[in-house]
Amino acid sequence: MNVIFLKQPMETKFLKSKIALGTAQLGLNYGIANRKGKIAQSEMRKILKMAIKNNINTIETAESYGNCEKKLGKLKRSKLS
């Protein structure tokens, strides 16, 4: 995902969506109702495409989410558009 900065007189504003995409289940068997484990790479791509399509440009992630950050880093922006 891209981070966008706009320069305006005397200040810089950071644009972000009001809704963030949580990513714990991309790298962990996460969730009380999760019976399938981690989300497959193909499903992750679909989720991210849907987020982009709906102007969700904030991704919530953490190092403690297993290999989530590594999986996100492998996706190319061109494959999501």
C-alpha positions as CSV (number, residue, x, y, z in Angstrom):
1,M,0.0,0.0,0.0
2,N,1.2,3.5,-0.7
3,V,1.3,6.2,1.9
4,I,0.3,9.6,0.5
5,F,1.5,12.9,1.8
6,L,0.0,16.2,0.7
7,K,1.9,19.5,1.4
8,Q,-0.3,22.4,2.3
9,P,0.7,25.8,3.5
10,M,2.4,25.6,6.9
11,E,1.5,21.9,7.4
12,T,1.7,18.3,6.1
13,K,-1.4,16.1,6.2
14,F,-1.3,12.4,6.2
15,L,-4.2,10.8,4.4
16,K,-5.5,7.5,5.7
17,S,-8.7,5.6,5.4
18,K,-11.2,5.6,8.4
19,I,-11.1,1.8,8.2
20,A,-8.0,-0.3,8.5
21,L,-7.4,-3.8,7.2
22,G,-6.3,-6.0,10.1
23,T,-3.8,-8.7,9.0
24,A,-3.2,-11.0,12.0
25,Q,-4.9,-13.9,10.2
26,L,-2.5,-13.6,7.3
27,G,0.4,-14.8,9.4
28,L,-1.2,-16.7,12.3
29,N,-4.0,-19.2,13.0
30,Y,-5.9,-16.3,14.6
31,G,-9.4,-15.8,15.7
32,I,-11.8,-17.5,18.0
33,A,-14.0,-18.8,15.2
34,N,-11.1,-19.6,12.8
35,R,-11.3,-23.2,11.8
36,K,-9.2,-23.0,8.6
37,G,-5.9,-21.4,9.9
38,K,-3.9,-18.9,7.9
39,I,-5.4,-17.3,4.8
40,A,-3.9,-18.6,1.6
41,Q,-1.8,-16.2,-0.6
42,S,-4.5,-16.2,-3.3
43,E,-7.2,-15.2,-0.8
44,M,-4.9,-12.6,0.7
45,R,-4.5,-11.1,-2.8
46,K,-8.3,-11.0,-3.2
47,I,-8.7,-9.3,0.2
48,L,-6.1,-6.6,-0.6
49,K,-7.7,-6.0,-4.0
50,M,-11.0,-5.5,-2.4
51,A,-9.5,-3.1,0.1
52,I,-7.8,-1.0,-2.6
53,K,-11.0,-1.0,-4.6
54,N,-12.9,0.4,-1.6
55,N,-10.2,3.0,-0.8
56,I,-9.0,1.2,2.4
57,N,-5.4,2.3,2.4
58,T,-4.4,1.6,6.0
59,I,-3.0,-1.8,6.9
60,E,-2.7,-2.8,10.6
61,T,0.2,-5.2,11.1
62,A,2.8,-6.2,13.6
63,E,6.0,-8.2,13.8
64,S,4.2,-10.5,16.2
65,Y,1.7,-11.6,13.5
66,G,4.0,-14.4,12.4
67,N,5.1,-14.1,8.7
68,C,2.4,-11.6,7.8
69,E,4.7,-8.8,7.0
70,K,6.9,-11.0,4.9
71,K,3.9,-12.2,2.9
72,L,2.6,-8.6,2.4
73,G,6.1,-7.6,1.2
74,K,6.2,-10.3,-1.5
75,L,3.0,-9.0,-3.1
76,K,3.6,-6.6,-5.9
77,R,1.4,-3.5,-6.3
78,S,1.0,-4.3,-10.0
79,K,-0.7,-7.6,-9.1
80,L,-3.2,-5.9,-6.8
81,S,-4.5,-3.2,-9.2
